[in-house]
Amino acid sequence: MAAAIKKLPAAERAWTDYFDQKGRKRFVLTSTQTRDWYFLYEIKDGGFVQRGKERTPSKLEERFQVEERMRNPDD
């Protein structure tokens, strides 16, 4: 597993925070300033761990089963 970073990269813009059913923030979606790449970060150990990079947010959400993990926060 990649090490957690304390801050999101300054070159990226945060777009969406994902909260599970218990109200805990689990993921953050960012992009490059030109929006040609999107990144999904998972919140772990008080920091951010990059999970993936795709051309569209929906591909990241599908690949990492974000919707499912928001419904089942203990997974």
ABEGO torsion letter per residue (X at the ends): XBBBBABBBAABBBABBBBBAAGBBABBBBBBAAGABBBBBBBBGGBBBBABBBABAAAAAAAAGAAAAAABAAX
